[in-house]
Amino acid sequence: MEDARRRVPRTDAVLGDPALAPALARLGRPRVKAAVTAAQAACREGRLAPDEVVAAVLADLPAAPVSMRRVLNATGVVVHTNLGRAPLSAAAVEALALAAGATDVELDLETGLRGRRGAAALAALAAAVPDAGGVHVVNNGAAALALVTCALAAGREVVVSRGELVEIGDGFRIPELMESLGARLREVGTTNRVRREDYERAVGDRTAFVLKVHPSNFRVEGFTSAVPVEGLQGLGVPVVADIGSGLLAPHPRLPDEPDAATTLRAGADLVTASGDKLLGGPQAGLLLGEAGLVQRLRRHPFARALRVDKLTLAALEATLTGPVPPVAAALATRPEELLERARRLAAAIGAPAEAVVSQGHVGGGGAPGVPLPSAAVALPHRLAAPLRHGSPAIVGHVHDGRLLLDLLALPPDDDHTVAHGVRRLLAHDAEGGR
């Protein structure tokens, strides 16, 4: 009998099949070759016929070059940490593609000499917050506060209210972050109440700065008192305010959320914030404030370890100068518009879909406890898992025994995709029940 191994197609023959050319270009030869090797093994074992090897390779290869999958955010959370926080605008996505090649990120094309890294993005940030004498960008919000601590407070004291010693996420805590960089925290007040005289008594020769932290992911209510930034003036040391979510100017729907412009005008010497939350840009940490302090931070050796890459700079510039990013667009959408969309989407899906009023949230540690009126399509809760497993994945949330596909954070252009995905599942269920 003929040896079955002789019938297994050769590796070079399989890789040379025209059907695999797109996969080779998209995924690279090593990844495709690994799938070919697996299919050849199945062929030797008799689980595949020789003429099925190419089809088996194609079926085994991923559709995209990365493992991350596209998700349609129907959770009602605008800045969803588990879904990558702020979705980028089309302009920012285009900027990423442009910046992926060789760029003038640190070259002055006019002179041919080295230029300031990311000068255009920094200029755009400065223009967006004219109250800032200087601006700088690092790789995330925690890094911004870390740089301030390292440059100004190593071996010195930072005065901070006990009620503002927050945990920011994934178990990381601001006091531990700062202490790991050599600062000593001088806690003042109590968990729920602090007064200006508490700060006055604590400030001394060893004080590097007073820190004001916005408790962005929780609220303390009841018998409370806090000292605003304007109440911390005249203490003889810089005031650093970590506002958290990256709002650059006041927002009418979020009146209690601190913003960079107002905080600087209130007297903060430095403001730190995130760029990938309410600003709606890429992951970044923003530093804004007094020009001399910002320059001191920018030139500190630790700043090099926190430097952002050209992709971040490109996406940040496009976010600041381009069209309204998705986060801002979601916050600007009126509830009645969302309800009308929900009705159209429910009609496109058919029974048992139903348009309902819902409630969304900012998320990402922004505006805790602030409800955002929204609308959703209600479906049987049993569809939650199958929709998550689809392509693209559709993620909603289950409330009162029903799956709600909230439209607050879902771009209108994705409504058709949602309708198609839900109809396909309902049709499959119907066929299975017959």
MARZADREN-93593 format. One record per residue (C-alpha): residue in one letter; x, y, z negated. Coordinates in steps of 0.05 Angstrom, whole numbers, plus 5000, padded with zeros to 4 digits. Example, Ala and Ser with C-alpha at 12.3 -4.5 7.8 and 13.67 -1.06 7.14 Angstrom:
BEGIN
+------+------+------+------+
: code :   c1 :   c2 :   c3 :
+------+------+------+------+
:    a : 5246 : 4910 : 4844 :
:    s : 5273 : 4979 : 4857 :
+------+------+------+------+
This chain:
BEGIN
+------+------+------+------+
: code :   c1 :   c2 :   c3 :
+------+------+------+------+
:    m : 5000 : 5000 : 5000 :
:    e : 5022 : 5071 : 5014 :
:    d : 5050 : 5109 : 4954 :
:    a : 4998 : 5161 : 4934 :
:    r : 5053 : 5210 : 4920 :
:    r : 5069 : 5214 : 4994 :
:    r : 5001 : 5243 : 5007 :
:    v : 5010 : 5301 : 4958 :
:    p : 5022 : 5364 : 5000 :
:    r : 5090 : 5396 : 4992 :
:    t : 5097 : 5458 : 4949 :
:    d : 5123 : 5501 : 5007 :
:    a : 5066 : 5478 : 5051 :
:    v : 5013 : 5497 : 5000 :
:    l : 5046 : 5564 : 4985 :
:    g : 5049 : 5577 : 5060 :
:    d : 4974 : 5567 : 5069 :
:    p : 4943 : 5633 : 5093 :
:    a : 4887 : 5626 : 5042 :
:    l : 4938 : 5637 : 4986 :
:    a : 4970 : 5700 : 5017 :
:    p : 4924 : 5749 : 4980 :
:    a : 4936 : 5714 : 4914 :
:    l : 5011 : 5715 : 4924 :
:    a : 5009 : 5790 : 4937 :
:    r : 4963 : 5803 : 4878 :
:    l : 4992 : 5756 : 4825 :
:    g : 5063 : 5740 : 4848 :
:    r : 5097 : 5676 : 4869 :
:    p : 5113 : 5646 : 4800 :
:    r : 5041 : 5649 : 4777 :
:    v : 5013 : 5619 : 4841 :
:    k : 5067 : 5566 : 4842 :
:    a : 5048 : 5544 : 4771 :
:    a : 4976 : 5534 : 4795 :
:    v : 5002 : 5495 : 4855 :
:    t : 5043 : 5449 : 4810 :
:    a : 4981 : 5435 : 4767 :
:    a : 4939 : 5419 : 4829 :
:    q : 4993 : 5372 : 4856 :
:    a : 4994 : 5335 : 4789 :
:    a : 4918 : 5326 : 4794 :
:    c : 4927 : 5300 : 4865 :
:    r : 4979 : 5249 : 4843 :
:    e : 4931 : 5224 : 4789 :
:    g : 4876 : 5216 : 4840 :
:    r : 4832 : 5271 : 4811 :
:    l : 4840 : 5313 : 4875 :
:    a : 4842 : 5295 : 4948 :
:    p : 4902 : 5323 : 4986 :
:    d : 4857 : 5369 : 5026 :
:    e : 4827 : 5397 : 4961 :
:    v : 4893 : 5424 : 4933 :
:    v : 4889 : 5494 : 4962 :
:    a : 4817 : 5503 : 4940 :
:    a : 4836 : 5479 : 4870 :
:    v : 4893 : 5529 : 4866 :
:    l : 4847 : 5586 : 4886 :
:    a : 4796 : 5565 : 4834 :
:    d : 4849 : 5561 : 4780 :
:    l : 4878 : 5631 : 4793 :
:    p : 4850 : 5692 : 4756 :
:    a : 4814 : 5745 : 4795 :
:    a : 4857 : 5800 : 4767 :
:    p : 4932 : 5806 : 4752 :
:    v : 4919 : 5819 : 4677 :
:    s : 4880 : 5780 : 4626 :
:    m : 4838 : 5839 : 4604 :
:    r : 4768 : 5838 : 4633 :
:    r : 4723 : 5895 : 4653 :
:    v : 4668 : 5907 : 4603 :
:    l : 4604 : 5948 : 4612 :
:    n : 4594 : 5984 : 4546 :
:    a : 4520 : 5979 : 4528 :
:    t : 4533 : 5981 : 4453 :
:    g : 4511 : 6054 : 4443 :
:    v : 4580 : 6069 : 4414 :
:    v : 4613 : 6123 : 4457 :
:    v : 4684 : 6113 : 4432 :
:    h : 4686 : 6039 : 4418 :
:    t : 4753 : 6018 : 4387 :
:    n : 4746 : 5945 : 4407 :
:    l : 4732 : 5965 : 4479 :
:    g : 4793 : 6010 : 4486 :
:    r : 4763 : 6075 : 4458 :
:    a : 4753 : 6129 : 4510 :
:    p : 4741 : 6107 : 4582 :
:    l : 4782 : 6150 : 4629 :
:    s : 4752 : 6195 : 4682 :
:    a : 4759 : 6179 : 4755 :
:    a : 4810 : 6235 : 4761 :
:    a : 4852 : 6205 : 4704 :
:    v : 4849 : 6136 : 4737 :
:    e : 4873 : 6167 : 4802 :
:    a : 4928 : 6202 : 4765 :
:    l : 4951 : 6136 : 4735 :
:    a : 4958 : 6105 : 4804 :
:    l : 4997 : 6165 : 4829 :
:    a : 5044 : 6165 : 4769 :
:    a : 5057 : 6090 : 4775 :
:    g : 5110 : 6104 : 4828 :
:    a : 5169 : 6151 : 4827 :
:    t : 5148 : 6221 : 4803 :
:    d : 5179 : 6287 : 4782 :
:    v : 5160 : 6274 : 4709 :
:    e : 5228 : 6301 : 4686 :
:    l : 5256 : 6333 : 4749 :
:    d : 5251 : 6405 : 4774 :
:    l : 5242 : 6394 : 4849 :
:    e : 5256 : 6468 : 4862 :
:    t : 5326 : 6466 : 4833 :
:    g : 5340 : 6392 : 4835 :
:    l : 5358 : 6395 : 4761 :
:    r : 5328 : 6362 : 4700 :
:    g : 5261 : 6394 : 4680 :
:    r : 5220 : 6391 : 4617 :
:    r : 5185 : 6324 : 4611 :
:    g : 5111 : 6328 : 4624 :
:    a : 5111 : 6404 : 4631 :
:    a : 5045 : 6406 : 4669 :
:    a : 5008 : 6363 : 4617 :
:    l : 5035 : 6406 : 4560 :
:    a : 5015 : 6469 : 4597 :
:    a : 4945 : 6442 : 4606 :
:    l : 4941 : 6426 : 4532 :
:    a : 4966 : 6495 : 4513 :
:    a : 4914 : 6526 : 4559 :
:    a : 4859 : 6485 : 4528 :
:    v : 4878 : 6508 : 4458 :
:    p : 4903 : 6580 : 4465 :
:    d : 4905 : 6588 : 4389 :
:    a : 4964 : 6541 : 4387 :
:    g : 5032 : 6574 : 4392 :
:    g : 5064 : 6508 : 4411 :
:    v : 5042 : 6439 : 4432 :
:    h : 5073 : 6370 : 4435 :
:    v : 5048 : 6300 : 4452 :
:    v : 5068 : 6233 : 4422 :
:    n : 5041 : 6163 : 4432 :
:    n : 4982 : 6162 : 4383 :
:    g : 4949 : 6200 : 4327 :
:    a : 4985 : 6163 : 4271 :
:    a : 5051 : 6178 : 4305 :
:    a : 5035 : 6252 : 4305 :
:    l : 5028 : 6252 : 4229 :
:    a : 5089 : 6207 : 4223 :
:    l : 5132 : 6256 : 4262 :
:    v : 5109 : 6314 : 4218 :
:    t : 5125 : 6273 : 4156 :
:    c : 5193 : 6251 : 4181 :
:    a : 5214 : 6320 : 4205 :
:    l : 5187 : 6362 : 4147 :
:    a : 5178 : 6318 : 4086 :
:    a : 5231 : 6263 : 4083 :
:    g : 5256 : 6264 : 4011 :
:    r : 5204 : 6317 : 3992 :
:    e : 5132 : 6321 : 3968 :
:    v : 5067 : 6327 : 4005 :
:    v : 5007 : 6353 : 3966 :
:    v : 4942 : 6318 : 3985 :
:    s : 4873 : 6309 : 3955 :
:    r : 4859 : 6240 : 3926 :
:    g : 4794 : 6239 : 3965 :
:    e : 4833 : 6243 : 4030 :
:    l : 4880 : 6183 : 4022 :
:    v : 4846 : 6145 : 4077 :
:    e : 4854 : 6079 : 4112 :
:    i : 4852 : 6090 : 4187 :
:    g : 4841 : 6020 : 4216 :
:    d : 4869 : 5950 : 4220 :
:    g : 4891 : 5957 : 4148 :
:    f : 4937 : 6016 : 4159 :
:    r : 4935 : 6071 : 4107 :
:    i : 4958 : 6143 : 4114 :
:    p : 4992 : 6146 : 4046 :
:    e : 5032 : 6082 : 4059 :
:    l : 5051 : 6108 : 4128 :
:    m : 5078 : 6173 : 4099 :
:    e : 5114 : 6140 : 4041 :
:    s : 5148 : 6092 : 4088 :
:    l : 5180 : 6153 : 4121 :
:    g : 5209 : 6179 : 4056 :
:    a : 5156 : 6227 : 4033 :
:    r : 5129 : 6228 : 3962 :
:    l : 5054 : 6242 : 3957 :
:    r : 5031 : 6289 : 3902 :
:    e : 4958 : 6272 : 3893 :
:    v : 4911 : 6325 : 3867 :
:    g : 4838 : 6327 : 3845 :
:    t : 4794 : 6265 : 3840 :
:    t : 4762 : 6219 : 3890 :
:    n : 4701 : 6264 : 3897 :
:    r : 4723 : 6333 : 3875 :
:    v : 4783 : 6378 : 3886 :
:    r : 4793 : 6453 : 3875 :
:    r : 4843 : 6505 : 3899 :
:    e : 4874 : 6510 : 3829 :
:    d : 4892 : 6436 : 3835 :
:    y : 4934 : 6452 : 3896 :
:    e : 4964 : 6514 : 3862 :
:    r : 4988 : 6473 : 3803 :
:    a : 5019 : 6420 : 3847 :
:    v : 5058 : 6463 : 3897 :
:    g : 5130 : 6473 : 3876 :
:    d : 5202 : 6476 : 3901 :
:    r : 5198 : 6404 : 3925 :
:    t : 5135 : 6414 : 3966 :
:    a : 5143 : 6405 : 4041 :
:    f : 5071 : 6419 : 4060 :
:    v : 4999 : 6413 : 4040 :
:    l : 4961 : 6360 : 4078 :
:    k : 4888 : 6364 : 4095 :
:    v : 4859 : 6299 : 4123 :
:    h : 4790 : 6295 : 4154 :
:    p : 4756 : 6232 : 4128 :
:    s : 4735 : 6215 : 4199 :
:    n : 4710 : 6144 : 4188 :
:    f : 4669 : 6153 : 4124 :
:    r : 4629 : 6204 : 4084 :
:    v : 4628 : 6221 : 4010 :
:    e : 4562 : 6250 : 3987 :
:    g : 4532 : 6274 : 3922 :
:    f : 4572 : 6308 : 3868 :
:    t : 4631 : 6330 : 3912 :
:    s : 4674 : 6390 : 3927 :
:    a : 4732 : 6401 : 3975 :
:    v : 4777 : 6459 : 3994 :
:    p : 4773 : 6478 : 4068 :
:    v : 4834 : 6498 : 4108 :
:    e : 4820 : 6572 : 4099 :
:    g : 4820 : 6561 : 4023 :
:    l : 4891 : 6534 : 4025 :
:    q : 4924 : 6598 : 4050 :
:    g : 4975 : 6634 : 4008 :
:    l : 5005 : 6574 : 3974 :
:    g : 5074 : 6589 : 4002 :
:    v : 5081 : 6524 : 4043 :
:    p : 5055 : 6502 : 4111 :
:    v : 4985 : 6473 : 4116 :
:    v : 4980 : 6411 : 4161 :
:    a : 4910 : 6388 : 4181 :
:    d : 4898 : 6319 : 4210 :
:    i : 4830 : 6327 : 4244 :
:    g : 4829 : 6257 : 4272 :
:    s : 4784 : 6251 : 4332 :
:    g : 4814 : 6301 : 4380 :
:    l : 4759 : 6352 : 4389 :
:    l : 4794 : 6413 : 4417 :
:    a : 4736 : 6463 : 4410 :
:    p : 4669 : 6463 : 4373 :
:    h : 4616 : 6416 : 4400 :
:    p : 4541 : 6433 : 4393 :
:    r : 4520 : 6361 : 4379 :
:    l : 4575 : 6351 : 4327 :
:    p : 4574 : 6414 : 4284 :
:    d : 4609 : 6382 : 4225 :
:    e : 4666 : 6351 : 4265 :
:    p : 4730 : 6391 : 4258 :
:    d : 4762 : 6418 : 4321 :
:    a : 4833 : 6442 : 4336 :
:    a : 4816 : 6513 : 4355 :
:    t : 4773 : 6528 : 4294 :
:    t : 4823 : 6494 : 4247 :
:    l : 4881 : 6535 : 4274 :
:    r : 4841 : 6600 : 4268 :
:    a : 4825 : 6580 : 4196 :
:    g : 4899 : 6583 : 4181 :
:    a : 4928 : 6513 : 4192 :
:    d : 5001 : 6517 : 4212 :
:    l : 4999 : 6449 : 4246 :
:    v : 4941 : 6406 : 4272 :
:    t : 4948 : 6333 : 4289 :
:    a : 4896 : 6294 : 4328 :
:    s : 4883 : 6236 : 4375 :
:    g : 4877 : 6244 : 4450 :
:    d : 4837 : 6180 : 4463 :
:    k : 4775 : 6195 : 4423 :
:    l : 4731 : 6256 : 4431 :
:    l : 4780 : 6288 : 4479 :
:    g : 4765 : 6229 : 4524 :
:    g : 4836 : 6218 : 4548 :
:    p : 4890 : 6165 : 4542 :
:    q : 4919 : 6141 : 4477 :
:    a : 4962 : 6198 : 4452 :
:    g : 4976 : 6239 : 4390 :
:    l : 4969 : 6315 : 4395 :
:    l : 5010 : 6365 : 4356 :
:    l : 4987 : 6438 : 4359 :
:    g : 5007 : 6498 : 4318 :
:    e : 5061 : 6548 : 4300 :
:    a : 5113 : 6550 : 4355 :
:    g : 5174 : 6544 : 4310 :
:    l : 5146 : 6484 : 4274 :
:    v : 5126 : 6449 : 4338 :
:    q : 5195 : 6461 : 4367 :
:    r : 5227 : 6433 : 4305 :
:    l : 5184 : 6370 : 4312 :
:    r : 5199 : 6364 : 4386 :
:    r : 5274 : 6366 : 4375 :
:    h : 5275 : 6318 : 4316 :
:    p : 5311 : 6252 : 4332 :
:    f : 5250 : 6211 : 4311 :
:    a : 5210 : 6246 : 4367 :
:    r : 5247 : 6204 : 4418 :
:    a : 5219 : 6140 : 4389 :
:    l : 5148 : 6167 : 4396 :
:    r : 5154 : 6194 : 4467 :
:    v : 5097 : 6183 : 4515 :
:    d : 5108 : 6153 : 4584 :
:    k : 5091 : 6185 : 4651 :
:    l : 5025 : 6147 : 4657 :
:    t : 5000 : 6178 : 4592 :
:    l : 5023 : 6248 : 4613 :
:    a : 4988 : 6241 : 4681 :
:    a : 4923 : 6216 : 4651 :
:    l : 4924 : 6270 : 4597 :
:    e : 4935 : 6325 : 4648 :
:    a : 4878 : 6300 : 4691 :
:    t : 4832 : 6295 : 4631 :
:    l : 4847 : 6367 : 4611 :
:    t : 4843 : 6398 : 4680 :
:    g : 4795 : 6352 : 4718 :
:    p : 4721 : 6339 : 4716 :
:    v : 4683 : 6324 : 4652 :
:    p : 4709 : 6258 : 4624 :
:    p : 4659 : 6202 : 4608 :
:    v : 4659 : 6215 : 4532 :
:    a : 4639 : 6287 : 4541 :
:    a : 4588 : 6268 : 4594 :
:    a : 4556 : 6217 : 4547 :
:    l : 4551 : 6268 : 4491 :
:    a : 4519 : 6318 : 4538 :
:    t : 4465 : 6271 : 4564 :
:    r : 4395 : 6288 : 4539 :
:    p : 4355 : 6232 : 4505 :
:    e : 4297 : 6241 : 4553 :
:    e : 4344 : 6228 : 4612 :
:    l : 4368 : 6164 : 4579 :
:    l : 4297 : 6141 : 4566 :
:    e : 4278 : 6152 : 4639 :
:    r : 4339 : 6112 : 4660 :
:    a : 4319 : 6056 : 4612 :
:    r : 4249 : 6054 : 4643 :
:    r : 4277 : 6048 : 4713 :
:    l : 4327 : 5995 : 4692 :
:    a : 4274 : 5955 : 4655 :
:    a : 4229 : 5958 : 4717 :
:    a : 4287 : 5935 : 4761 :
:    i : 4299 : 5875 : 4715 :
:    g : 4226 : 5858 : 4705 :
:    a : 4194 : 5819 : 4647 :
:    p : 4213 : 5812 : 4591 :
:    a : 4256 : 5875 : 4595 :
:    e : 4228 : 5935 : 4558 :
:    a : 4251 : 6008 : 4553 :
:    v : 4258 : 6030 : 4480 :
:    v : 4283 : 6089 : 4441 :
:    s : 4349 : 6074 : 4406 :
:    q : 4404 : 6107 : 4366 :
:    g : 4477 : 6111 : 4386 :
:    h : 4540 : 6135 : 4351 :
:    v : 4606 : 6169 : 4368 :
:    g : 4650 : 6113 : 4341 :
:    g : 4726 : 6111 : 4339 :
:    g : 4726 : 6144 : 4271 :
:    g : 4690 : 6206 : 4296 :
:    a : 4627 : 6238 : 4266 :
:    p : 4611 : 6182 : 4216 :
:    g : 4538 : 6176 : 4200 :
:    v : 4517 : 6224 : 4256 :
:    p : 4462 : 6191 : 4298 :
:    l : 4459 : 6204 : 4372 :
:    p : 4389 : 6197 : 4401 :
:    s : 4391 : 6147 : 4458 :
:    a : 4351 : 6096 : 4497 :
:    a : 4360 : 6022 : 4513 :
:    v : 4332 : 5963 : 4549 :
:    a : 4308 : 5909 : 4500 :
:    l : 4317 : 5836 : 4519 :
:    p : 4314 : 5768 : 4485 :
:    h : 4373 : 5762 : 4438 :
:    r : 4392 : 5695 : 4469 :
:    l : 4420 : 5733 : 4529 :
:    a : 4475 : 5767 : 4487 :
:    a : 4527 : 5713 : 4494 :
:    p : 4515 : 5696 : 4568 :
:    l : 4520 : 5770 : 4586 :
:    r : 4586 : 5776 : 4548 :
:    h : 4612 : 5716 : 4588 :
:    g : 4593 : 5746 : 4655 :
:    s : 4636 : 5784 : 4705 :
:    p : 4637 : 5840 : 4689 :
:    a : 4621 : 5827 : 4616 :
:    i : 4560 : 5865 : 4591 :
:    v : 4563 : 5879 : 4516 :
:    g : 4503 : 5905 : 4478 :
:    h : 4482 : 5896 : 4406 :
:    v : 4429 : 5855 : 4372 :
:    h : 4379 : 5894 : 4329 :
:    d : 4316 : 5867 : 4296 :
:    g : 4321 : 5802 : 4335 :
:    r : 4328 : 5835 : 4403 :
:    l : 4387 : 5849 : 4448 :
:    l : 4392 : 5923 : 4462 :
:    l : 4430 : 5947 : 4523 :
:    d : 4440 : 6019 : 4503 :
:    l : 4452 : 6069 : 4559 :
:    l : 4488 : 6125 : 4520 :
:    a : 4558 : 6102 : 4537 :
:    l : 4540 : 6065 : 4602 :
:    p : 4552 : 6106 : 4666 :
:    p : 4490 : 6110 : 4710 :
:    d : 4529 : 6079 : 4768 :
:    d : 4532 : 6014 : 4728 :
:    d : 4456 : 6007 : 4721 :
:    h : 4451 : 5965 : 4785 :
:    t : 4506 : 5918 : 4760 :
:    v : 4469 : 5908 : 4694 :
:    a : 4403 : 5895 : 4729 :
:    h : 4435 : 5844 : 4775 :
:    g : 4470 : 5808 : 4717 :
:    v : 4407 : 5804 : 4675 :
:    r : 4363 : 5782 : 4733 :
:    r : 4412 : 5726 : 4750 :
:    l : 4410 : 5700 : 4678 :
:    l : 4334 : 5703 : 4675 :
:    a : 4327 : 5667 : 4741 :
:    h : 4375 : 5613 : 4717 :
:    d : 4334 : 5604 : 4653 :
:    a : 4270 : 5600 : 4694 :
:    e : 4299 : 5545 : 4738 :
:    g : 4324 : 5507 : 4678 :
:    g : 4254 : 5508 : 4647 :
:    r : 4221 : 5477 : 4707 :
+------+------+------+------+
